[in-house]
């Protein structure tokens, strides 16, 4: 028999609780700035995976009109509503942390994140040079037709 703590467990909301702890590490001003940036990147990647896997599963259940509750008694639609509320809070905190703390601290450490339009022409040329010199020469065009289907491109990987 399950104890009361197990009865109210929700794996999706638990995942978000874990992500909150990762975000808290990014918000910890006592940590080195690059470590904080790394934790913010981990938070973001975890959230991407969460939506790709967990949220999509819940959306499928809602579309199939499957109202079977999770162990804590929440229907898929109720879980999606709870997820939305938490994710809005988490992403607002992440954005605020990046813009108000990490970006200025990174700039102070000599790491300035800029938009492409803010770069001068020589800076743009320098940014494109590695692609032009190292990547473009080894790219192989692929023909796609019924006998040669499009190749598998894995999620969250770098594909050109």
Chimera marker file (.cmm) of the C-alpha trace (Angstrom):
<marker_set name="trace">
<marker id="1" x="0.000" y="0.000" z="0.000" r="1" g="1" b="0" radius="0.5"/>
<marker id="2" x="1.242" y="3.479" z="-0.868" r="1" g="1" b="0" radius="0.5"/>
<marker id="3" x="1.837" y="6.058" z="1.811" r="1" g="1" b="0" radius="0.5"/>
<marker id="4" x="0.182" y="9.467" z="1.497" r="1" g="1" b="0" radius="0.5"/>
<marker id="5" x="3.296" y="11.149" z="0.040" r="1" g="1" b="0" radius="0.5"/>
<marker id="6" x="3.351" y="8.753" z="-2.918" r="1" g="1" b="0" radius="0.5"/>
<marker id="7" x="-0.368" y="9.176" z="-3.469" r="1" g="1" b="0" radius="0.5"/>
<marker id="8" x="0.066" y="12.855" z="-4.329" r="1" g="1" b="0" radius="0.5"/>
<marker id="9" x="3.150" y="12.591" z="-6.530" r="1" g="1" b="0" radius="0.5"/>
<marker id="10" x="2.905" y="14.181" z="-9.963" r="1" g="1" b="0" radius="0.5"/>
<marker id="11" x="5.865" y="13.448" z="-12.211" r="1" g="1" b="0" radius="0.5"/>
<marker id="12" x="5.328" y="16.481" z="-14.458" r="1" g="1" b="0" radius="0.5"/>
<marker id="13" x="5.101" y="18.986" z="-11.624" r="1" g="1" b="0" radius="0.5"/>
<marker id="14" x="8.007" y="17.240" z="-9.912" r="1" g="1" b="0" radius="0.5"/>
<marker id="15" x="10.105" y="17.796" z="-13.049" r="1" g="1" b="0" radius="0.5"/>
<marker id="16" x="9.285" y="21.508" z="-12.826" r="1" g="1" b="0" radius="0.5"/>
<marker id="17" x="10.241" y="21.505" z="-9.138" r="1" g="1" b="0" radius="0.5"/>
<marker id="18" x="13.620" y="20.088" z="-10.152" r="1" g="1" b="0" radius="0.5"/>
<marker id="19" x="13.969" y="22.740" z="-12.846" r="1" g="1" b="0" radius="0.5"/>
<marker id="20" x="13.199" y="25.403" z="-10.226" r="1" g="1" b="0" radius="0.5"/>
<marker id="21" x="16.139" y="24.108" z="-8.167" r="1" g="1" b="0" radius="0.5"/>
<marker id="22" x="18.398" y="24.334" z="-11.234" r="1" g="1" b="0" radius="0.5"/>
<marker id="23" x="17.172" y="27.896" z="-11.821" r="1" g="1" b="0" radius="0.5"/>
<marker id="24" x="17.889" y="28.699" z="-8.162" r="1" g="1" b="0" radius="0.5"/>
<marker id="25" x="21.511" y="27.684" z="-8.789" r="1" g="1" b="0" radius="0.5"/>
<marker id="26" x="21.625" y="30.146" z="-11.707" r="1" g="1" b="0" radius="0.5"/>
<marker id="27" x="20.223" y="32.861" z="-9.434" r="1" g="1" b="0" radius="0.5"/>
<marker id="28" x="22.788" y="32.231" z="-6.672" r="1" g="1" b="0" radius="0.5"/>
<marker id="29" x="24.959" y="35.375" z="-6.698" r="1" g="1" b="0" radius="0.5"/>
<marker id="30" x="27.620" y="33.538" z="-4.684" r="1" g="1" b="0" radius="0.5"/>
<marker id="31" x="28.474" y="31.303" z="-7.637" r="1" g="1" b="0" radius="0.5"/>
<marker id="32" x="30.938" y="32.232" z="-10.405" r="1" g="1" b="0" radius="0.5"/>
<marker id="33" x="29.248" y="33.940" z="-13.352" r="1" g="1" b="0" radius="0.5"/>
<marker id="34" x="30.025" y="31.253" z="-15.944" r="1" g="1" b="0" radius="0.5"/>
<marker id="35" x="28.675" y="28.561" z="-13.609" r="1" g="1" b="0" radius="0.5"/>
<marker id="36" x="25.485" y="30.590" z="-13.208" r="1" g="1" b="0" radius="0.5"/>
<marker id="37" x="25.197" y="30.931" z="-16.987" r="1" g="1" b="0" radius="0.5"/>
<marker id="38" x="25.704" y="27.169" z="-17.333" r="1" g="1" b="0" radius="0.5"/>
<marker id="39" x="22.893" y="26.469" z="-14.858" r="1" g="1" b="0" radius="0.5"/>
<marker id="40" x="20.582" y="28.840" z="-16.737" r="1" g="1" b="0" radius="0.5"/>
<marker id="41" x="21.399" y="26.978" z="-19.968" r="1" g="1" b="0" radius="0.5"/>
<marker id="42" x="20.673" y="23.649" z="-18.240" r="1" g="1" b="0" radius="0.5"/>
<marker id="43" x="17.355" y="25.043" z="-16.992" r="1" g="1" b="0" radius="0.5"/>
<marker id="44" x="16.448" y="26.087" z="-20.535" r="1" g="1" b="0" radius="0.5"/>
<marker id="45" x="17.411" y="22.767" z="-22.089" r="1" g="1" b="0" radius="0.5"/>
<marker id="46" x="15.497" y="20.844" z="-19.401" r="1" g="1" b="0" radius="0.5"/>
<marker id="47" x="12.428" y="22.948" z="-20.140" r="1" g="1" b="0" radius="0.5"/>
<marker id="48" x="12.768" y="22.274" z="-23.883" r="1" g="1" b="0" radius="0.5"/>
<marker id="49" x="12.921" y="18.539" z="-23.248" r="1" g="1" b="0" radius="0.5"/>
<marker id="50" x="10.020" y="18.758" z="-20.807" r="1" g="1" b="0" radius="0.5"/>
<marker id="51" x="7.807" y="20.295" z="-23.486" r="1" g="1" b="0" radius="0.5"/>
<marker id="52" x="8.979" y="17.904" z="-26.188" r="1" g="1" b="0" radius="0.5"/>
<marker id="53" x="8.264" y="14.821" z="-24.105" r="1" g="1" b="0" radius="0.5"/>
<marker id="54" x="5.992" y="15.400" z="-21.139" r="1" g="1" b="0" radius="0.5"/>
<marker id="55" x="3.777" y="18.235" z="-22.351" r="1" g="1" b="0" radius="0.5"/>
<marker id="56" x="3.320" y="16.630" z="-25.761" r="1" g="1" b="0" radius="0.5"/>
<marker id="57" x="2.186" y="13.403" z="-24.052" r="1" g="1" b="0" radius="0.5"/>
<marker id="58" x="-0.381" y="15.324" z="-22.009" r="1" g="1" b="0" radius="0.5"/>
<marker id="59" x="-1.577" y="17.174" z="-25.099" r="1" g="1" b="0" radius="0.5"/>
<marker id="60" x="-2.044" y="13.833" z="-26.858" r="1" g="1" b="0" radius="0.5"/>
<marker id="61" x="-4.116" y="12.570" z="-23.917" r="1" g="1" b="0" radius="0.5"/>
<marker id="62" x="-6.291" y="15.687" z="-24.004" r="1" g="1" b="0" radius="0.5"/>
<marker id="63" x="-6.743" y="15.324" z="-27.787" r="1" g="1" b="0" radius="0.5"/>
<marker id="64" x="-7.740" y="11.679" z="-27.286" r="1" g="1" b="0" radius="0.5"/>
<marker id="65" x="-10.177" y="12.773" z="-24.559" r="1" g="1" b="0" radius="0.5"/>
<marker id="66" x="-8.374" y="10.529" z="-22.072" r="1" g="1" b="0" radius="0.5"/>
<marker id="67" x="-9.284" y="11.996" z="-18.685" r="1" g="1" b="0" radius="0.5"/>
<marker id="68" x="-7.594" y="9.292" z="-16.614" r="1" g="1" b="0" radius="0.5"/>
<marker id="69" x="-6.077" y="11.069" z="-13.624" r="1" g="1" b="0" radius="0.5"/>
<marker id="70" x="-2.421" y="10.946" z="-12.652" r="1" g="1" b="0" radius="0.5"/>
<marker id="71" x="-1.537" y="9.454" z="-9.242" r="1" g="1" b="0" radius="0.5"/>
<marker id="72" x="-2.275" y="12.817" z="-7.588" r="1" g="1" b="0" radius="0.5"/>
<marker id="73" x="-5.768" y="12.912" z="-9.114" r="1" g="1" b="0" radius="0.5"/>
<marker id="74" x="-5.174" y="15.586" z="-11.763" r="1" g="1" b="0" radius="0.5"/>
<marker id="75" x="-6.600" y="15.088" z="-15.234" r="1" g="1" b="0" radius="0.5"/>
<marker id="76" x="-4.304" y="15.757" z="-18.215" r="1" g="1" b="0" radius="0.5"/>
<marker id="77" x="-6.056" y="19.105" z="-18.808" r="1" g="1" b="0" radius="0.5"/>
<marker id="78" x="-5.624" y="20.096" z="-15.159" r="1" g="1" b="0" radius="0.5"/>
<marker id="79" x="-1.953" y="19.127" z="-15.320" r="1" g="1" b="0" radius="0.5"/>
<marker id="80" x="-1.475" y="21.295" z="-18.412" r="1" g="1" b="0" radius="0.5"/>
<marker id="81" x="-3.081" y="24.224" z="-16.602" r="1" g="1" b="0" radius="0.5"/>
<marker id="82" x="-0.829" y="23.737" z="-13.567" r="1" g="1" b="0" radius="0.5"/>
<marker id="83" x="2.207" y="23.386" z="-15.835" r="1" g="1" b="0" radius="0.5"/>
<marker id="84" x="1.363" y="26.609" z="-17.663" r="1" g="1" b="0" radius="0.5"/>
<marker id="85" x="1.106" y="28.541" z="-14.408" r="1" g="1" b="0" radius="0.5"/>
<marker id="86" x="4.464" y="27.238" z="-13.131" r="1" g="1" b="0" radius="0.5"/>
<marker id="87" x="6.269" y="27.630" z="-16.441" r="1" g="1" b="0" radius="0.5"/>
<marker id="88" x="5.160" y="31.255" z="-16.802" r="1" g="1" b="0" radius="0.5"/>
<marker id="89" x="6.575" y="31.940" z="-13.328" r="1" g="1" b="0" radius="0.5"/>
<marker id="90" x="9.821" y="30.052" z="-14.012" r="1" g="1" b="0" radius="0.5"/>
<marker id="91" x="10.484" y="31.612" z="-17.412" r="1" g="1" b="0" radius="0.5"/>
<marker id="92" x="9.807" y="35.107" z="-16.061" r="1" g="1" b="0" radius="0.5"/>
<marker id="93" x="12.340" y="34.481" z="-13.279" r="1" g="1" b="0" radius="0.5"/>
<marker id="94" x="14.854" y="33.065" z="-15.779" r="1" g="1" b="0" radius="0.5"/>
<marker id="95" x="14.450" y="36.047" z="-18.102" r="1" g="1" b="0" radius="0.5"/>
<marker id="96" x="14.803" y="38.505" z="-15.232" r="1" g="1" b="0" radius="0.5"/>
<marker id="97" x="17.883" y="36.669" z="-13.941" r="1" g="1" b="0" radius="0.5"/>
<marker id="98" x="19.518" y="36.756" z="-17.346" r="1" g="1" b="0" radius="0.5"/>
<marker id="99" x="18.737" y="40.375" z="-18.200" r="1" g="1" b="0" radius="0.5"/>
<marker id="100" x="19.284" y="41.966" z="-14.772" r="1" g="1" b="0" radius="0.5"/>
<marker id="101" x="22.109" y="39.833" z="-13.402" r="1" g="1" b="0" radius="0.5"/>
<marker id="102" x="23.854" y="37.518" z="-15.842" r="1" g="1" b="0" radius="0.5"/>
<marker id="103" x="24.083" y="39.687" z="-18.954" r="1" g="1" b="0" radius="0.5"/>
<marker id="104" x="25.582" y="42.664" z="-17.049" r="1" g="1" b="0" radius="0.5"/>
<marker id="105" x="27.948" y="40.377" z="-15.106" r="1" g="1" b="0" radius="0.5"/>
<marker id="106" x="29.046" y="38.636" z="-18.315" r="1" g="1" b="0" radius="0.5"/>
<marker id="107" x="29.617" y="42.021" z="-19.956" r="1" g="1" b="0" radius="0.5"/>
<marker id="108" x="31.718" y="43.016" z="-16.949" r="1" g="1" b="0" radius="0.5"/>
<marker id="109" x="33.766" y="39.852" z="-17.464" r="1" g="1" b="0" radius="0.5"/>
<marker id="110" x="34.386" y="40.759" z="-21.110" r="1" g="1" b="0" radius="0.5"/>
<marker id="111" x="31.657" y="38.551" z="-22.595" r="1" g="1" b="0" radius="0.5"/>
<marker id="112" x="29.150" y="40.669" z="-24.487" r="1" g="1" b="0" radius="0.5"/>
<marker id="113" x="26.190" y="39.001" z="-26.175" r="1" g="1" b="0" radius="0.5"/>
<marker id="114" x="25.081" y="41.090" z="-29.126" r="1" g="1" b="0" radius="0.5"/>
<marker id="115" x="22.584" y="40.835" z="-31.965" r="1" g="1" b="0" radius="0.5"/>
<marker id="116" x="23.864" y="40.259" z="-35.497" r="1" g="1" b="0" radius="0.5"/>
<marker id="117" x="22.748" y="43.754" z="-36.553" r="1" g="1" b="0" radius="0.5"/>
<marker id="118" x="25.000" y="45.264" z="-33.856" r="1" g="1" b="0" radius="0.5"/>
<marker id="119" x="28.141" y="43.793" z="-35.429" r="1" g="1" b="0" radius="0.5"/>
<marker id="120" x="30.323" y="45.776" z="-37.820" r="1" g="1" b="0" radius="0.5"/>
<marker id="121" x="31.039" y="44.341" z="-41.261" r="1" g="1" b="0" radius="0.5"/>
<marker id="122" x="34.517" y="43.124" z="-40.212" r="1" g="1" b="0" radius="0.5"/>
<marker id="123" x="33.009" y="41.447" z="-37.123" r="1" g="1" b="0" radius="0.5"/>
<marker id="124" x="30.371" y="39.744" z="-39.264" r="1" g="1" b="0" radius="0.5"/>
<marker id="125" x="33.033" y="38.526" z="-41.689" r="1" g="1" b="0" radius="0.5"/>
<marker id="126" x="35.074" y="37.148" z="-38.777" r="1" g="1" b="0" radius="0.5"/>
<marker id="127" x="32.009" y="35.353" z="-37.397" r="1" g="1" b="0" radius="0.5"/>
<marker id="128" x="31.237" y="33.761" z="-40.786" r="1" g="1" b="0" radius="0.5"/>
<marker id="129" x="34.828" y="32.794" z="-41.617" r="1" g="1" b="0" radius="0.5"/>
<marker id="130" x="34.903" y="29.471" z="-39.675" r="1" g="1" b="0" radius="0.5"/>
<marker id="131" x="31.769" y="28.297" z="-41.494" r="1" g="1" b="0" radius="0.5"/>
<marker id="132" x="33.066" y="29.383" z="-44.891" r="1" g="1" b="0" radius="0.5"/>
<marker id="133" x="36.521" y="27.892" z="-44.319" r="1" g="1" b="0" radius="0.5"/>
<marker id="134" x="35.827" y="24.699" z="-42.333" r="1" g="1" b="0" radius="0.5"/>
<marker id="135" x="32.187" y="23.641" z="-42.630" r="1" g="1" b="0" radius="0.5"/>
<marker id="136" x="30.957" y="24.651" z="-46.081" r="1" g="1" b="0" radius="0.5"/>
<marker id="137" x="33.728" y="22.784" z="-47.950" r="1" g="1" b="0" radius="0.5"/>
<marker id="138" x="32.720" y="19.448" z="-46.416" r="1" g="1" b="0" radius="0.5"/>
<marker id="139" x="28.948" y="19.745" z="-46.771" r="1" g="1" b="0" radius="0.5"/>
<marker id="140" x="27.467" y="17.133" z="-49.069" r="1" g="1" b="0" radius="0.5"/>
<marker id="141" x="24.187" y="17.907" z="-50.824" r="1" g="1" b="0" radius="0.5"/>
<marker id="142" x="21.543" y="15.204" z="-50.526" r="1" g="1" b="0" radius="0.5"/>
<marker id="143" x="18.813" y="14.470" z="-53.018" r="1" g="1" b="0" radius="0.5"/>
<marker id="144" x="15.437" y="13.800" z="-51.407" r="1" g="1" b="0" radius="0.5"/>
<marker id="145" x="12.824" y="11.838" z="-53.330" r="1" g="1" b="0" radius="0.5"/>
<marker id="146" x="10.598" y="8.787" z="-52.699" r="1" g="1" b="0" radius="0.5"/>
<marker id="147" x="13.555" y="6.397" z="-53.037" r="1" g="1" b="0" radius="0.5"/>
<marker id="148" x="15.849" y="8.604" z="-50.909" r="1" g="1" b="0" radius="0.5"/>
<marker id="149" x="13.812" y="9.814" z="-47.911" r="1" g="1" b="0" radius="0.5"/>
<marker id="150" x="14.880" y="12.761" z="-45.849" r="1" g="1" b="0" radius="0.5"/>
<marker id="151" x="17.555" y="11.718" z="-43.321" r="1" g="1" b="0" radius="0.5"/>
<marker id="152" x="16.769" y="11.515" z="-39.615" r="1" g="1" b="0" radius="0.5"/>
<marker id="153" x="17.575" y="14.734" z="-37.756" r="1" g="1" b="0" radius="0.5"/>
<marker id="154" x="17.664" y="14.244" z="-34.003" r="1" g="1" b="0" radius="0.5"/>
<marker id="155" x="16.156" y="16.788" z="-31.673" r="1" g="1" b="0" radius="0.5"/>
<marker id="156" x="18.341" y="19.336" z="-29.891" r="1" g="1" b="0" radius="0.5"/>
<marker id="157" x="21.296" y="18.538" z="-32.150" r="1" g="1" b="0" radius="0.5"/>
<marker id="158" x="23.159" y="20.832" z="-34.478" r="1" g="1" b="0" radius="0.5"/>
<marker id="159" x="22.098" y="20.126" z="-38.045" r="1" g="1" b="0" radius="0.5"/>
<marker id="160" x="22.856" y="22.137" z="-41.154" r="1" g="1" b="0" radius="0.5"/>
<link id1="1" id2="2" r="1" g="1" b="0" radius="0.2"/>
<link id1="2" id2="3" r="1" g="1" b="0" radius="0.2"/>
<link id1="3" id2="4" r="1" g="1" b="0" radius="0.2"/>
<link id1="4" id2="5" r="1" g="1" b="0" radius="0.2"/>
<link id1="5" id2="6" r="1" g="1" b="0" radius="0.2"/>
<link id1="6" id2="7" r="1" g="1" b="0" radius="0.2"/>
<link id1="7" id2="8" r="1" g="1" b="0" radius="0.2"/>
<link id1="8" id2="9" r="1" g="1" b="0" radius="0.2"/>
<link id1="9" id2="10" r="1" g="1" b="0" radius="0.2"/>
<link id1="10" id2="11" r="1" g="1" b="0" radius="0.2"/>
<link id1="11" id2="12" r="1" g="1" b="0" radius="0.2"/>
<link id1="12" id2="13" r="1" g="1" b="0" radius="0.2"/>
<link id1="13" id2="14" r="1" g="1" b="0" radius="0.2"/>
<link id1="14" id2="15" r="1" g="1" b="0" radius="0.2"/>
<link id1="15" id2="16" r="1" g="1" b="0" radius="0.2"/>
<link id1="16" id2="17" r="1" g="1" b="0" radius="0.2"/>
<link id1="17" id2="18" r="1" g="1" b="0" radius="0.2"/>
<link id1="18" id2="19" r="1" g="1" b="0" radius="0.2"/>
<link id1="19" id2="20" r="1" g="1" b="0" radius="0.2"/>
<link id1="20" id2="21" r="1" g="1" b="0" radius="0.2"/>
<link id1="21" id2="22" r="1" g="1" b="0" radius="0.2"/>
<link id1="22" id2="23" r="1" g="1" b="0" radius="0.2"/>
<link id1="23" id2="24" r="1" g="1" b="0" radius="0.2"/>
<link id1="24" id2="25" r="1" g="1" b="0" radius="0.2"/>
<link id1="25" id2="26" r="1" g="1" b="0" radius="0.2"/>
<link id1="26" id2="27" r="1" g="1" b="0" radius="0.2"/>
<link id1="27" id2="28" r="1" g="1" b="0" radius="0.2"/>
<link id1="28" id2="29" r="1" g="1" b="0" radius="0.2"/>
<link id1="29" id2="30" r="1" g="1" b="0" radius="0.2"/>
<link id1="30" id2="31" r="1" g="1" b="0" radius="0.2"/>
<link id1="31" id2="32" r="1" g="1" b="0" radius="0.2"/>
<link id1="32" id2="33" r="1" g="1" b="0" radius="0.2"/>
<link id1="33" id2="34" r="1" g="1" b="0" radius="0.2"/>
<link id1="34" id2="35" r="1" g="1" b="0" radius="0.2"/>
<link id1="35" id2="36" r="1" g="1" b="0" radius="0.2"/>
<link id1="36" id2="37" r="1" g="1" b="0" radius="0.2"/>
<link id1="37" id2="38" r="1" g="1" b="0" radius="0.2"/>
<link id1="38" id2="39" r="1" g="1" b="0" radius="0.2"/>
<link id1="39" id2="40" r="1" g="1" b="0" radius="0.2"/>
<link id1="40" id2="41" r="1" g="1" b="0" radius="0.2"/>
<link id1="41" id2="42" r="1" g="1" b="0" radius="0.2"/>
<link id1="42" id2="43" r="1" g="1" b="0" radius="0.2"/>
<link id1="43" id2="44" r="1" g="1" b="0" radius="0.2"/>
<link id1="44" id2="45" r="1" g="1" b="0" radius="0.2"/>
<link id1="45" id2="46" r="1" g="1" b="0" radius="0.2"/>
<link id1="46" id2="47" r="1" g="1" b="0" radius="0.2"/>
<link id1="47" id2="48" r="1" g="1" b="0" radius="0.2"/>
<link id1="48" id2="49" r="1" g="1" b="0" radius="0.2"/>
<link id1="49" id2="50" r="1" g="1" b="0" radius="0.2"/>
<link id1="50" id2="51" r="1" g="1" b="0" radius="0.2"/>
<link id1="51" id2="52" r="1" g="1" b="0" radius="0.2"/>
<link id1="52" id2="53" r="1" g="1" b="0" radius="0.2"/>
<link id1="53" id2="54" r="1" g="1" b="0" radius="0.2"/>
<link id1="54" id2="55" r="1" g="1" b="0" radius="0.2"/>
<link id1="55" id2="56" r="1" g="1" b="0" radius="0.2"/>
<link id1="56" id2="57" r="1" g="1" b="0" radius="0.2"/>
<link id1="57" id2="58" r="1" g="1" b="0" radius="0.2"/>
<link id1="58" id2="59" r="1" g="1" b="0" radius="0.2"/>
<link id1="59" id2="60" r="1" g="1" b="0" radius="0.2"/>
<link id1="60" id2="61" r="1" g="1" b="0" radius="0.2"/>
<link id1="61" id2="62" r="1" g="1" b="0" radius="0.2"/>
<link id1="62" id2="63" r="1" g="1" b="0" radius="0.2"/>
<link id1="63" id2="64" r="1" g="1" b="0" radius="0.2"/>
<link id1="64" id2="65" r="1" g="1" b="0" radius="0.2"/>
<link id1="65" id2="66" r="1" g="1" b="0" radius="0.2"/>
<link id1="66" id2="67" r="1" g="1" b="0" radius="0.2"/>
<link id1="67" id2="68" r="1" g="1" b="0" radius="0.2"/>
<link id1="68" id2="69" r="1" g="1" b="0" radius="0.2"/>
<link id1="69" id2="70" r="1" g="1" b="0" radius="0.2"/>
<link id1="70" id2="71" r="1" g="1" b="0" radius="0.2"/>
<link id1="71" id2="72" r="1" g="1" b="0" radius="0.2"/>
<link id1="72" id2="73" r="1" g="1" b="0" radius="0.2"/>
<link id1="73" id2="74" r="1" g="1" b="0" radius="0.2"/>
<link id1="74" id2="75" r="1" g="1" b="0" radius="0.2"/>
<link id1="75" id2="76" r="1" g="1" b="0" radius="0.2"/>
<link id1="76" id2="77" r="1" g="1" b="0" radius="0.2"/>
<link id1="77" id2="78" r="1" g="1" b="0" radius="0.2"/>
<link id1="78" id2="79" r="1" g="1" b="0" radius="0.2"/>
<link id1="79" id2="80" r="1" g="1" b="0" radius="0.2"/>
<link id1="80" id2="81" r="1" g="1" b="0" radius="0.2"/>
<link id1="81" id2="82" r="1" g="1" b="0" radius="0.2"/>
<link id1="82" id2="83" r="1" g="1" b="0" radius="0.2"/>
<link id1="83" id2="84" r="1" g="1" b="0" radius="0.2"/>
<link id1="84" id2="85" r="1" g="1" b="0" radius="0.2"/>
<link id1="85" id2="86" r="1" g="1" b="0" radius="0.2"/>
<link id1="86" id2="87" r="1" g="1" b="0" radius="0.2"/>
<link id1="87" id2="88" r="1" g="1" b="0" radius="0.2"/>
<link id1="88" id2="89" r="1" g="1" b="0" radius="0.2"/>
<link id1="89" id2="90" r="1" g="1" b="0" radius="0.2"/>
<link id1="90" id2="91" r="1" g="1" b="0" radius="0.2"/>
<link id1="91" id2="92" r="1" g="1" b="0" radius="0.2"/>
<link id1="92" id2="93" r="1" g="1" b="0" radius="0.2"/>
<link id1="93" id2="94" r="1" g="1" b="0" radius="0.2"/>
<link id1="94" id2="95" r="1" g="1" b="0" radius="0.2"/>
<link id1="95" id2="96" r="1" g="1" b="0" radius="0.2"/>
<link id1="96" id2="97" r="1" g="1" b="0" radius="0.2"/>
<link id1="97" id2="98" r="1" g="1" b="0" radius="0.2"/>
<link id1="98" id2="99" r="1" g="1" b="0" radius="0.2"/>
<link id1="99" id2="100" r="1" g="1" b="0" radius="0.2"/>
<link id1="100" id2="101" r="1" g="1" b="0" radius="0.2"/>
<link id1="101" id2="102" r="1" g="1" b="0" radius="0.2"/>
<link id1="102" id2="103" r="1" g="1" b="0" radius="0.2"/>
<link id1="103" id2="104" r="1" g="1" b="0" radius="0.2"/>
<link id1="104" id2="105" r="1" g="1" b="0" radius="0.2"/>
<link id1="105" id2="106" r="1" g="1" b="0" radius="0.2"/>
<link id1="106" id2="107" r="1" g="1" b="0" radius="0.2"/>
<link id1="107" id2="108" r="1" g="1" b="0" radius="0.2"/>
<link id1="108" id2="109" r="1" g="1" b="0" radius="0.2"/>
<link id1="109" id2="110" r="1" g="1" b="0" radius="0.2"/>
<link id1="110" id2="111" r="1" g="1" b="0" radius="0.2"/>
<link id1="111" id2="112" r="1" g="1" b="0" radius="0.2"/>
<link id1="112" id2="113" r="1" g="1" b="0" radius="0.2"/>
<link id1="113" id2="114" r="1" g="1" b="0" radius="0.2"/>
<link id1="114" id2="115" r="1" g="1" b="0" radius="0.2"/>
<link id1="115" id2="116" r="1" g="1" b="0" radius="0.2"/>
<link id1="116" id2="117" r="1" g="1" b="0" radius="0.2"/>
<link id1="117" id2="118" r="1" g="1" b="0" radius="0.2"/>
<link id1="118" id2="119" r="1" g="1" b="0" radius="0.2"/>
<link id1="119" id2="120" r="1" g="1" b="0" radius="0.2"/>
<link id1="120" id2="121" r="1" g="1" b="0" radius="0.2"/>
<link id1="121" id2="122" r="1" g="1" b="0" radius="0.2"/>
<link id1="122" id2="123" r="1" g="1" b="0" radius="0.2"/>
<link id1="123" id2="124" r="1" g="1" b="0" radius="0.2"/>
<link id1="124" id2="125" r="1" g="1" b="0" radius="0.2"/>
<link id1="125" id2="126" r="1" g="1" b="0" radius="0.2"/>
<link id1="126" id2="127" r="1" g="1" b="0" radius="0.2"/>
<link id1="127" id2="128" r="1" g="1" b="0" radius="0.2"/>
<link id1="128" id2="129" r="1" g="1" b="0" radius="0.2"/>
<link id1="129" id2="130" r="1" g="1" b="0" radius="0.2"/>
<link id1="130" id2="131" r="1" g="1" b="0" radius="0.2"/>
<link id1="131" id2="132" r="1" g="1" b="0" radius="0.2"/>
<link id1="132" id2="133" r="1" g="1" b="0" radius="0.2"/>
<link id1="133" id2="134" r="1" g="1" b="0" radius="0.2"/>
<link id1="134" id2="135" r="1" g="1" b="0" radius="0.2"/>
<link id1="135" id2="136" r="1" g="1" b="0" radius="0.2"/>
<link id1="136" id2="137" r="1" g="1" b="0" radius="0.2"/>
<link id1="137" id2="138" r="1" g="1" b="0" radius="0.2"/>
<link id1="138" id2="139" r="1" g="1" b="0" radius="0.2"/>
<link id1="139" id2="140" r="1" g="1" b="0" radius="0.2"/>
<link id1="140" id2="141" r="1" g="1" b="0" radius="0.2"/>
<link id1="141" id2="142" r="1" g="1" b="0" radius="0.2"/>
<link id1="142" id2="143" r="1" g="1" b="0" radius="0.2"/>
<link id1="143" id2="144" r="1" g="1" b="0" radius="0.2"/>
<link id1="144" id2="145" r="1" g="1" b="0" radius="0.2"/>
<link id1="145" id2="146" r="1" g="1" b="0" radius="0.2"/>
<link id1="146" id2="147" r="1" g="1" b="0" radius="0.2"/>
<link id1="147" id2="148" r="1" g="1" b="0" radius="0.2"/>
<link id1="148" id2="149" r="1" g="1" b="0" radius="0.2"/>
<link id1="149" id2="150" r="1" g="1" b="0" radius="0.2"/>
<link id1="150" id2="151" r="1" g="1" b="0" radius="0.2"/>
<link id1="151" id2="152" r="1" g="1" b="0" radius="0.2"/>
<link id1="152" id2="153" r="1" g="1" b="0" radius="0.2"/>
<link id1="153" id2="154" r="1" g="1" b="0" radius="0.2"/>
<link id1="154" id2="155" r="1" g="1" b="0" radius="0.2"/>
<link id1="155" id2="156" r="1" g="1" b="0" radius="0.2"/>
<link id1="156" id2="157" r="1" g="1" b="0" radius="0.2"/>
<link id1="157" id2="158" r="1" g="1" b="0" radius="0.2"/>
<link id1="158" id2="159" r="1" g="1" b="0" radius="0.2"/>
<link id1="159" id2="160" r="1" g="1" b="0" radius="0.2"/>
</marker_set>
